[in-house]
Amino acid sequence: MSRPRSKTQRKRPGGGGGGGGGGQKVFDLWETPPALPEVRPVTPAADATSLLRSLGDVPLAARGLPVDEYLYRAAIKASQLATGVAAAANLYAPAKDED
């Protein structure tokens, strides 16, 4: 059997509850947006997996799964795609030793 509900309402963290109100900024849909920042050329990373390797071993690697290899391949592929998009947008700036 379940407990009867309390008659007092509990406040949810973050001011939730959908009551609308309290301190929300009104958004003007037709307001002119701020100017975009200056576009800079893109230089590809020398090692796309360095950030992943700096985080340490993958927790699932203990089970004998080659998870780190899959993550490294995904990071390399994402880096290659980003380089291709930058080249298509004429924003590619090769590294100094790449010329």
Biopython code that builds the backbone (N, CA, C, O; Angstrom):
import numpy as np
from Bio.PDB.StructureBuilder import StructureBuilder

atoms = [
    (1, "MET", "N", (0.836, -1.171, 0.000)),
    (1, "MET", "CA", (0.000, 0.000, 0.000)),
    (1, "MET", "C", (0.884, 1.239, 0.000)),
    (1, "MET", "O", (1.909, 1.272, 0.682)),
    (2, "SER", "N", (0.503, 2.234, -0.744)),
    (2, "SER", "CA", (1.333, 3.430, -0.846)),
    (2, "SER", "C", (0.941, 4.445, 0.216)),
    (2, "SER", "O", (-0.163, 4.428, 0.761)),
    (3, "ARG", "N", (1.899, 5.335, 0.486)),
    (3, "ARG", "CA", (1.642, 6.384, 1.482)),
    (3, "ARG", "C", (0.735, 7.444, 0.892)),
    (3, "ARG", "O", (0.804, 7.725, -0.305)),
    (4, "PRO", "N", (-0.113, 8.034, 1.716)),
    (4, "PRO", "CA", (-0.936, 9.145, 1.215)),
    (4, "PRO", "C", (-0.051, 10.355, 0.946)),
    (4, "PRO", "O", (0.935, 10.578, 1.648)),
    (5, "ARG", "N", (-0.397, 11.120, -0.051)),
    (5, "ARG", "CA", (0.373, 12.321, -0.400)),
    (5, "ARG", "C", (0.214, 13.396, 0.659)),
    (5, "ARG", "O", (-0.831, 13.549, 1.292)),
    (6, "SER", "N", (1.312, 14.136, 0.817)),
    (6, "SER", "CA", (1.276, 15.259, 1.742)),
    (6, "SER", "C", (0.500, 16.408, 1.103)),
    (6, "SER", "O", (0.534, 16.579, -0.116)),
    (7, "LYS", "N", (-0.182, 17.174, 1.901)),
    (7, "LYS", "CA", (-0.974, 18.281, 1.365)),
    (7, "LYS", "C", (-0.122, 19.511, 1.069)),
    (7, "LYS", "O", (-0.570, 20.426, 0.377)),
    (8, "THR", "N", (1.098, 19.537, 1.588)),
    (8, "THR", "CA", (1.964, 20.680, 1.307)),
    (8, "THR", "C", (2.775, 20.397, 0.046)),
    (8, "THR", "O", (3.270, 19.288, -0.153)),
    (9, "GLN", "N", (2.903, 21.407, -0.792)),
    (9, "GLN", "CA", (3.655, 21.283, -2.041)),
    (9, "GLN", "C", (5.135, 21.446, -1.758)),
    (9, "GLN", "O", (5.527, 22.323, -0.988)),
    (10, "ARG", "N", (5.956, 20.617, -2.368)),
    (10, "ARG", "CA", (7.399, 20.775, -2.263)),
    (10, "ARG", "C", (7.887, 21.608, -3.427)),
    (10, "ARG", "O", (7.404, 21.473, -4.551)),
    (11, "LYS", "N", (8.851, 22.474, -3.146)),
    (11, "LYS", "CA", (9.454, 23.260, -4.227)),
    (11, "LYS", "C", (10.501, 22.404, -4.917)),
    (11, "LYS", "O", (11.300, 21.736, -4.261)),
    (12, "ARG", "N", (10.493, 22.425, -6.226)),
    (12, "ARG", "CA", (11.487, 21.684, -6.987)),
    (12, "ARG", "C", (12.722, 22.546, -7.185)),
    (12, "ARG", "O", (12.618, 23.765, -7.322)),
    (13, "PRO", "N", (13.885, 21.920, -7.201)),
    (13, "PRO", "CA", (15.096, 22.701, -7.440)),
    (13, "PRO", "C", (15.075, 23.346, -8.822)),
    (13, "PRO", "O", (14.553, 22.768, -9.775)),
    (14, "GLY", "N", (15.630, 24.514, -8.922)),
    (14, "GLY", "CA", (15.707, 25.211, -10.193)),
    (14, "GLY", "C", (14.461, 26.012, -10.520)),
    (14, "GLY", "O", (14.349, 26.554, -11.619)),
    (15, "GLY", "N", (13.545, 26.096, -9.606)),
    (15, "GLY", "CA", (12.353, 26.896, -9.838)),
    (15, "GLY", "C", (11.418, 26.270, -10.842)),
    (15, "GLY", "O", (10.634, 26.979, -11.473)),
    (16, "GLY", "N", (11.477, 24.956, -11.011)),
    (16, "GLY", "CA", (10.635, 24.273, -11.984)),
    (16, "GLY", "C", (9.186, 24.275, -11.562)),
    (16, "GLY", "O", (8.808, 24.927, -10.589)),
    (17, "GLY", "N", (8.400, 23.560, -12.281)),
    (17, "GLY", "CA", (7.000, 23.479, -11.936)),
    (17, "GLY", "C", (6.126, 24.089, -12.997)),
    (17, "GLY", "O", (4.909, 23.905, -12.964)),
    (18, "GLY", "N", (6.709, 24.822, -13.955)),
    (18, "GLY", "CA", (5.946, 25.367, -15.053)),
    (18, "GLY", "C", (5.006, 26.489, -14.684)),
    (18, "GLY", "O", (4.117, 26.818, -15.469)),
    (19, "GLY", "N", (5.166, 27.083, -13.534)),
    (19, "GLY", "CA", (4.297, 28.169, -13.118)),
    (19, "GLY", "C", (4.572, 29.449, -13.882)),
    (19, "GLY", "O", (3.834, 30.422, -13.728)),
    (20, "GLY", "N", (5.591, 29.476, -14.683)),
    (20, "GLY", "CA", (5.943, 30.664, -15.464)),
    (20, "GLY", "C", (6.184, 31.853, -14.567)),
    (20, "GLY", "O", (5.371, 32.023, -13.658)),
    (21, "GLY", "N", (7.048, 32.582, -14.677)),
    (21, "GLY", "CA", (7.122, 33.742, -13.814)),
    (21, "GLY", "C", (8.530, 33.967, -13.345)),
    (21, "GLY", "O", (9.490, 33.599, -14.022)),
    (22, "GLY", "N", (8.645, 34.525, -12.274)),
    (22, "GLY", "CA", (9.813, 34.890, -11.520)),
    (22, "GLY", "C", (11.124, 35.086, -12.233)),
    (22, "GLY", "O", (11.885, 34.128, -12.368)),
    (23, "GLY", "N", (11.422, 36.260, -12.688)),
    (23, "GLY", "CA", (12.752, 36.641, -13.134)),
    (23, "GLY", "C", (13.153, 36.168, -14.517)),
    (23, "GLY", "O", (14.343, 36.197, -14.832)),
    (24, "GLN", "N", (12.249, 35.745, -15.337)),
    (24, "GLN", "CA", (12.620, 35.320, -16.675)),
    (24, "GLN", "C", (12.688, 36.532, -17.600)),
    (24, "GLN", "O", (11.839, 37.422, -17.550)),
    (25, "LYS", "N", (13.732, 36.545, -18.457)),
    (25, "LYS", "CA", (13.916, 37.637, -19.396)),
    (25, "LYS", "C", (12.965, 37.441, -20.575)),
    (25, "LYS", "O", (12.828, 36.334, -21.096)),
    (26, "VAL", "N", (12.321, 38.507, -20.983)),
    (26, "VAL", "CA", (11.424, 38.456, -22.131)),
    (26, "VAL", "C", (12.277, 38.504, -23.396)),
    (26, "VAL", "O", (13.173, 39.340, -23.518)),
    (27, "PHE", "N", (11.999, 37.620, -24.316)),
    (27, "PHE", "CA", (12.766, 37.529, -25.555)),
    (27, "PHE", "C", (11.985, 38.188, -26.676)),
    (27, "PHE", "O", (10.824, 37.855, -26.916)),
    (28, "ASP", "N", (12.635, 39.136, -27.371)),
    (28, "ASP", "CA", (12.015, 39.817, -28.491)),
    (28, "ASP", "C", (12.427, 39.110, -29.776)),
    (28, "ASP", "O", (13.595, 39.155, -30.163)),
    (29, "LEU", "N", (11.492, 38.470, -30.428)),
    (29, "LEU", "CA", (11.771, 37.687, -31.621)),
    (29, "LEU", "C", (12.280, 38.547, -32.781)),
    (29, "LEU", "O", (13.067, 38.066, -33.596)),
    (30, "TRP", "N", (11.859, 39.779, -32.869)),
    (30, "TRP", "CA", (12.196, 40.628, -34.011)),
    (30, "TRP", "C", (13.381, 41.542, -33.734)),
    (30, "TRP", "O", (13.675, 42.433, -34.531)),
    (31, "GLU", "N", (14.058, 41.333, -32.623)),
    (31, "GLU", "CA", (15.231, 42.136, -32.290)),
    (31, "GLU", "C", (16.383, 41.775, -33.236)),
    (31, "GLU", "O", (16.548, 40.609, -33.593)),
    (32, "THR", "N", (17.175, 42.766, -33.639)),
    (32, "THR", "CA", (18.320, 42.522, -34.504)),
    (32, "THR", "C", (19.389, 41.773, -33.717)),
    (32, "THR", "O", (19.775, 42.211, -32.633)),
    (33, "PRO", "N", (19.875, 40.646, -34.249)),
    (33, "PRO", "CA", (20.883, 39.874, -33.512)),
    (33, "PRO", "C", (22.223, 40.596, -33.515)),
    (33, "PRO", "O", (22.484, 41.421, -34.391)),
    (34, "PRO", "N", (23.075, 40.288, -32.536)),
    (34, "PRO", "CA", (24.399, 40.917, -32.523)),
    (34, "PRO", "C", (25.239, 40.429, -33.703)),
    (34, "PRO", "O", (24.966, 39.377, -34.280)),
    (35, "ALA", "N", (26.247, 41.195, -34.046)),
    (35, "ALA", "CA", (27.115, 40.844, -35.179)),
    (35, "ALA", "C", (27.896, 39.568, -34.871)),
    (35, "ALA", "O", (28.255, 39.314, -33.721)),
    (36, "LEU", "N", (28.154, 38.773, -35.903)),
    (36, "LEU", "CA", (28.925, 37.547, -35.736)),
    (36, "LEU", "C", (30.395, 37.889, -35.552)),
    (36, "LEU", "O", (30.862, 38.913, -36.052)),
    (37, "PRO", "N", (31.132, 37.035, -34.835)),
    (37, "PRO", "CA", (32.567, 37.304, -34.657)),
    (37, "PRO", "C", (33.312, 37.129, -35.972)),
    (37, "PRO", "O", (32.797, 36.523, -36.912)),
    (38, "GLU", "N", (34.510, 37.656, -36.032)),
    (38, "GLU", "CA", (35.352, 37.564, -37.223)),
    (38, "GLU", "C", (35.691, 36.097, -37.506)),
    (38, "GLU", "O", (36.010, 35.336, -36.592)),
    (39, "VAL", "N", (35.618, 35.719, -38.768)),
    (39, "VAL", "CA", (35.914, 34.344, -39.175)),
    (39, "VAL", "C", (37.427, 34.187, -39.298)),
    (39, "VAL", "O", (38.103, 35.003, -39.925)),
    (40, "ARG", "N", (37.943, 33.120, -38.685)),
    (40, "ARG", "CA", (39.381, 32.857, -38.740)),
    (40, "ARG", "C", (39.637, 31.573, -39.507)),
    (40, "ARG", "O", (38.799, 30.671, -39.501)),
    (41, "PRO", "N", (40.783, 31.475, -40.165)),
    (41, "PRO", "CA", (41.121, 30.241, -40.879)),
    (41, "PRO", "C", (41.271, 29.067, -39.903)),
    (41, "PRO", "O", (41.597, 29.253, -38.731)),
    (42, "VAL", "N", (41.029, 27.866, -40.410)),
    (42, "VAL", "CA", (41.078, 26.657, -39.598)),
    (42, "VAL", "C", (42.361, 25.902, -39.905)),
    (42, "VAL", "O", (42.659, 25.615, -41.064)),
    (43, "THR", "N", (43.115, 25.583, -38.866)),
    (43, "THR", "CA", (44.305, 24.762, -38.998)),
    (43, "THR", "C", (43.995, 23.403, -38.378)),
    (43, "THR", "O", (43.594, 23.346, -37.215)),
    (44, "PRO", "N", (44.166, 22.319, -39.109)),
    (44, "PRO", "CA", (43.846, 21.000, -38.554)),
    (44, "PRO", "C", (44.777, 20.622, -37.407)),
    (44, "PRO", "O", (45.922, 21.069, -37.344)),
    (45, "ALA", "N", (44.271, 19.802, -36.514)),
    (45, "ALA", "CA", (45.061, 19.341, -35.378)),
    (45, "ALA", "C", (46.140, 18.375, -35.850)),
    (45, "ALA", "O", (45.917, 17.578, -36.761)),
    (46, "ALA", "N", (47.299, 18.451, -35.228)),
    (46, "ALA", "CA", (48.380, 17.535, -35.572)),
    (46, "ALA", "C", (48.039, 16.121, -35.113)),
    (46, "ALA", "O", (48.360, 15.153, -35.802)),
    (47, "ASP", "N", (47.392, 15.994, -33.956)),
    (47, "ASP", "CA", (46.986, 14.688, -33.431)),
    (47, "ASP", "C", (45.559, 14.815, -32.902)),
    (47, "ASP", "O", (45.331, 15.400, -31.844)),
    (48, "ALA", "N", (44.619, 14.273, -33.635)),
    (48, "ALA", "CA", (43.207, 14.407, -33.274)),
    (48, "ALA", "C", (42.832, 13.601, -32.036)),
    (48, "ALA", "O", (41.776, 13.838, -31.448)),
    (49, "THR", "N", (43.668, 12.659, -31.631)),
    (49, "THR", "CA", (43.337, 11.806, -30.487)),
    (49, "THR", "C", (43.971, 12.279, -29.180)),
    (49, "THR", "O", (43.790, 11.635, -28.147)),
    (50, "SER", "N", (44.694, 13.367, -29.201)),
    (50, "SER", "CA", (45.426, 13.795, -28.004)),
    (50, "SER", "C", (44.492, 14.122, -26.833)),
    (50, "SER", "O", (44.818, 13.819, -25.685)),
    (51, "LEU", "N", (43.355, 14.726, -27.104)),
    (51, "LEU", "CA", (42.426, 15.046, -26.020)),
    (51, "LEU", "C", (41.878, 13.768, -25.392)),
    (51, "LEU", "O", (41.805, 13.664, -24.167)),
    (52, "LEU", "N", (41.497, 12.801, -26.213)),
    (52, "LEU", "CA", (40.977, 11.539, -25.678)),
    (52, "LEU", "C", (42.041, 10.807, -24.858)),
    (52, "LEU", "O", (41.744, 10.278, -23.787)),
    (53, "ARG", "N", (43.264, 10.774, -25.352)),
    (53, "ARG", "CA", (44.329, 10.093, -24.615)),
    (53, "ARG", "C", (44.646, 10.790, -23.305)),
    (53, "ARG", "O", (45.055, 10.136, -22.346)),
    (54, "SER", "N", (44.465, 12.115, -23.241)),
    (54, "SER", "CA", (44.755, 12.844, -22.004)),
    (54, "SER", "C", (43.748, 12.539, -20.901)),
    (54, "SER", "O", (44.019, 12.797, -19.728)),
    (55, "LEU", "N", (42.594, 11.994, -21.263)),
    (55, "LEU", "CA", (41.579, 11.664, -20.262)),
    (55, "LEU", "C", (41.853, 10.343, -19.559)),
    (55, "LEU", "O", (41.222, 10.049, -18.544)),
    (56, "GLY", "N", (42.772, 9.546, -20.069)),
    (56, "GLY", "CA", (43.109, 8.278, -19.428)),
    (56, "GLY", "C", (42.440, 7.105, -20.105)),
    (56, "GLY", "O", (41.870, 7.222, -21.189)),
    (57, "ASP", "N", (42.527, 5.967, -19.432)),
    (57, "ASP", "CA", (41.964, 4.741, -19.990)),
    (57, "ASP", "C", (40.445, 4.790, -20.021)),
    (57, "ASP", "O", (39.811, 5.403, -19.162)),
    (58, "VAL", "N", (39.879, 4.140, -21.015)),
    (58, "VAL", "CA", (38.434, 4.049, -21.162)),
    (58, "VAL", "C", (37.925, 3.012, -20.158)),
    (58, "VAL", "O", (38.490, 1.921, -20.083)),
    (59, "PRO", "N", (36.874, 3.316, -19.384)),
    (59, "PRO", "CA", (36.392, 2.372, -18.376)),
    (59, "PRO", "C", (35.983, 1.013, -18.950)),
    (59, "PRO", "O", (36.132, 0.002, -18.262)),
    (60, "LEU", "N", (35.484, 0.953, -20.154)),
    (60, "LEU", "CA", (35.039, -0.310, -20.730)),
    (60, "LEU", "C", (36.198, -1.160, -21.248)),
    (60, "LEU", "O", (35.994, -2.315, -21.621)),
    (61, "ALA", "N", (37.392, -0.614, -21.275)),
    (61, "ALA", "CA", (38.529, -1.372, -21.780)),
    (61, "ALA", "C", (38.856, -2.555, -20.873)),
    (61, "ALA", "O", (39.472, -3.519, -21.326)),
    (62, "ALA", "N", (38.462, -2.504, -19.617)),
    (62, "ALA", "CA", (38.724, -3.598, -18.683)),
    (62, "ALA", "C", (37.981, -4.865, -19.085)),
    (62, "ALA", "O", (38.366, -5.958, -18.671)),
    (63, "ARG", "N", (36.948, -4.742, -19.866)),
    (63, "ARG", "CA", (36.181, -5.907, -20.300)),
    (63, "ARG", "C", (36.745, -6.535, -21.566)),
    (63, "ARG", "O", (36.157, -7.470, -22.110)),
    (64, "GLY", "N", (37.853, -6.041, -22.026)),
    (64, "GLY", "CA", (38.487, -6.610, -23.217)),
    (64, "GLY", "C", (37.950, -6.051, -24.518)),
    (64, "GLY", "O", (38.253, -6.578, -25.588)),
    (65, "LEU", "N", (37.159, -4.994, -24.446)),
    (65, "LEU", "CA", (36.617, -4.389, -25.658)),
    (65, "LEU", "C", (37.596, -3.345, -26.189)),
    (65, "LEU", "O", (38.200, -2.621, -25.398)),
    (66, "PRO", "N", (37.766, -3.248, -27.503)),
    (66, "PRO", "CA", (38.682, -2.248, -28.063)),
    (66, "PRO", "C", (38.016, -0.869, -28.189)),
    (66, "PRO", "O", (38.038, -0.256, -29.256)),
    (67, "VAL", "N", (37.433, -0.400, -27.103)),
    (67, "VAL", "CA", (36.673, 0.850, -27.128)),
    (67, "VAL", "C", (37.574, 2.030, -27.473)),
    (67, "VAL", "O", (37.180, 2.908, -28.241)),
    (68, "ASP", "N", (38.774, 2.055, -26.913)),
    (68, "ASP", "CA", (39.657, 3.190, -27.184)),
    (68, "ASP", "C", (39.987, 3.299, -28.670)),
    (68, "ASP", "O", (40.089, 4.405, -29.200)),
    (69, "GLU", "N", (40.153, 2.173, -29.343)),
    (69, "GLU", "CA", (40.440, 2.201, -30.778)),
    (69, "GLU", "C", (39.267, 2.796, -31.557)),
    (69, "GLU", "O", (39.472, 3.577, -32.486)),
    (70, "TYR", "N", (38.053, 2.434, -31.186)),
    (70, "TYR", "CA", (36.874, 2.989, -31.854)),
    (70, "TYR", "C", (36.751, 4.490, -31.613)),
    (70, "TYR", "O", (36.418, 5.243, -32.528)),
    (71, "LEU", "N", (37.019, 4.921, -30.388)),
    (71, "LEU", "CA", (36.957, 6.353, -30.087)),
    (71, "LEU", "C", (38.033, 7.126, -30.847)),
    (71, "LEU", "O", (37.778, 8.221, -31.349)),
    (72, "TYR", "N", (39.230, 6.557, -30.930)),
    (72, "TYR", "CA", (40.307, 7.229, -31.667)),
    (72, "TYR", "C", (39.961, 7.346, -33.148)),
    (72, "TYR", "O", (40.186, 8.387, -33.766)),
    (73, "ARG", "N", (39.417, 6.280, -33.705)),
    (73, "ARG", "CA", (39.037, 6.328, -35.117)),
    (73, "ARG", "C", (37.932, 7.352, -35.364)),
    (73, "ARG", "O", (37.941, 8.045, -36.381)),
    (74, "ALA", "N", (36.984, 7.447, -34.439)),
    (74, "ALA", "CA", (35.906, 8.433, -34.586)),
    (74, "ALA", "C", (36.465, 9.856, -34.502)),
    (74, "ALA", "O", (36.034, 10.731, -35.252)),
    (75, "ALA", "N", (37.417, 10.095, -33.601)),
    (75, "ALA", "CA", (38.021, 11.425, -33.480)),
    (75, "ALA", "C", (38.806, 11.788, -34.732)),
    (75, "ALA", "O", (38.755, 12.929, -35.192)),
    (76, "ILE", "N", (39.528, 10.827, -35.278)),
    (76, "ILE", "CA", (40.292, 11.078, -36.499)),
    (76, "ILE", "C", (39.354, 11.373, -37.663)),
    (76, "ILE", "O", (39.605, 12.290, -38.445)),
    (77, "LYS", "N", (38.283, 10.609, -37.782)),
    (77, "LYS", "CA", (37.327, 10.824, -38.868)),
    (77, "LYS", "C", (36.651, 12.190, -38.723)),
    (77, "LYS", "O", (36.455, 12.886, -39.719)),
    (78, "ALA", "N", (36.292, 12.582, -37.495)),
    (78, "ALA", "CA", (35.679, 13.894, -37.277)),
    (78, "ALA", "C", (36.653, 15.013, -37.655)),
    (78, "ALA", "O", (36.246, 16.027, -38.223)),
    (79, "SER", "N", (37.922, 14.828, -37.344)),
    (79, "SER", "CA", (38.934, 15.818, -37.717)),
    (79, "SER", "C", (39.072, 15.926, -39.236)),
    (79, "SER", "O", (39.216, 17.022, -39.779)),
    (80, "GLN", "N", (39.025, 14.786, -39.909)),
    (80, "GLN", "CA", (39.109, 14.793, -41.371)),
    (80, "GLN", "C", (37.895, 15.481, -41.991)),
    (80, "GLN", "O", (38.029, 16.247, -42.945)),
    (81, "LEU", "N", (36.726, 15.209, -41.453)),
    (81, "LEU", "CA", (35.515, 15.850, -41.978)),
    (81, "LEU", "C", (35.534, 17.360, -41.732)),
    (81, "LEU", "O", (35.139, 18.139, -42.599)),
    (82, "ALA", "N", (35.992, 17.764, -40.558)),
    (82, "ALA", "CA", (36.069, 19.200, -40.254)),
    (82, "ALA", "C", (37.063, 19.904, -41.174)),
    (82, "ALA", "O", (36.833, 21.039, -41.592)),
    (83, "THR", "N", (38.164, 19.229, -41.485)),
    (83, "THR", "CA", (39.141, 19.795, -42.418)),
    (83, "THR", "C", (38.534, 19.933, -43.806)),
    (83, "THR", "O", (38.769, 20.928, -44.492)),
    (84, "GLY", "N", (37.757, 18.946, -44.221)),
    (84, "GLY", "CA", (37.096, 19.013, -45.523)),
    (84, "GLY", "C", (36.077, 20.137, -45.601)),
    (84, "GLY", "O", (35.981, 20.825, -46.617)),
    (85, "VAL", "N", (35.317, 20.324, -44.530)),
    (85, "VAL", "CA", (34.330, 21.411, -44.499)),
    (85, "VAL", "C", (35.046, 22.759, -44.534)),
    (85, "VAL", "O", (34.598, 23.680, -45.217)),
    (86, "ALA", "N", (36.149, 22.878, -43.806)),
    (86, "ALA", "CA", (36.916, 24.132, -43.818)),
    (86, "ALA", "C", (37.476, 24.410, -45.209)),
    (86, "ALA", "O", (37.485, 25.556, -45.659)),
    (87, "ALA", "N", (37.941, 23.370, -45.885)),
    (87, "ALA", "CA", (38.472, 23.560, -47.239)),
    (87, "ALA", "C", (37.364, 23.959, -48.207)),
    (87, "ALA", "O", (37.582, 24.778, -49.099)),
    (88, "ALA", "N", (36.183, 23.385, -48.034)),
    (88, "ALA", "CA", (35.061, 23.730, -48.913)),
    (88, "ALA", "C", (34.607, 25.171, -48.704)),
    (88, "ALA", "O", (34.093, 25.800, -49.628)),
    (89, "ALA", "N", (34.791, 25.690, -47.507)),
    (89, "ALA", "CA", (34.381, 27.062, -47.202)),
    (89, "ALA", "C", (35.521, 28.060, -47.383)),
    (89, "ALA", "O", (35.400, 29.223, -46.998)),
    (90, "ASN", "N", (36.628, 27.603, -47.970)),
    (90, "ASN", "CA", (37.815, 28.455, -48.164)),
    (90, "ASN", "C", (38.349, 29.010, -46.851)),
    (90, "ASN", "O", (38.802, 30.153, -46.791)),
    (91, "LEU", "N", (38.293, 28.199, -45.804)),
    (91, "LEU", "CA", (38.817, 28.608, -44.501)),
    (91, "LEU", "C", (39.990, 27.740, -44.060)),
    (91, "LEU", "O", (40.433, 27.840, -42.915)),
    (92, "TYR", "N", (40.495, 26.898, -44.941)),
    (92, "TYR", "CA", (41.572, 25.981, -44.595)),
    (92, "TYR", "C", (42.911, 26.710, -44.592)),
    (92, "TYR", "O", (43.290, 27.340, -45.579)),
    (93, "ALA", "N", (43.609, 26.616, -43.488)),
    (93, "ALA", "CA", (44.950, 27.188, -43.382)),
    (93, "ALA", "C", (45.903, 26.064, -43.014)),
    (93, "ALA", "O", (45.911, 25.627, -41.863)),
    (94, "PRO", "N", (46.712, 25.577, -43.963)),
    (94, "PRO", "CA", (47.582, 24.446, -43.670)),
    (94, "PRO", "C", (48.609, 24.797, -42.582)),
    (94, "PRO", "O", (48.987, 25.955, -42.402)),
    (95, "ALA", "N", (49.037, 23.767, -41.875)),
    (95, "ALA", "CA", (50.077, 23.971, -40.873)),
    (95, "ALA", "C", (51.355, 24.428, -41.552)),
    (95, "ALA", "O", (51.529, 24.197, -42.749)),
    (96, "LYS", "N", (52.240, 25.063, -40.825)),
    (96, "LYS", "CA", (53.457, 25.627, -41.412)),
    (96, "LYS", "C", (54.344, 24.578, -42.061)),
    (96, "LYS", "O", (55.014, 24.863, -43.054)),
    (97, "ASP", "N", (54.356, 23.361, -41.512)),
    (97, "ASP", "CA", (55.205, 22.319, -42.080)),
    (97, "ASP", "C", (54.495, 21.524, -43.176)),
    (97, "ASP", "O", (55.108, 20.645, -43.783)),
    (98, "GLU", "N", (53.210, 21.812, -43.445)),
    (98, "GLU", "CA", (52.416, 21.061, -44.417)),
    (98, "GLU", "C", (52.585, 21.582, -45.850)),
    (98, "GLU", "O", (52.610, 20.779, -46.783)),
    (99, "ASP", "N", (52.698, 22.847, -46.044)),
    (99, "ASP", "CA", (52.769, 23.522, -47.346)),
    (99, "ASP", "C", (52.446, 22.607, -48.421)),
    (99, "ASP", "O", (52.455, 22.998, -49.588)),
]
sb = StructureBuilder()
sb.init_structure("model")
sb.init_model(0)
sb.init_chain("A")
sb.init_seg("    ")
for serial, (resi, resn, name, xyz) in enumerate(atoms, 1):
    if name == "N":
        sb.init_residue(resn, " ", resi, " ")
    sb.init_atom(name, np.array(xyz, "f"), 0.0, 1.0, " ", f" {name:<3s}", serial, name[0])
structure = sb.get_structure()
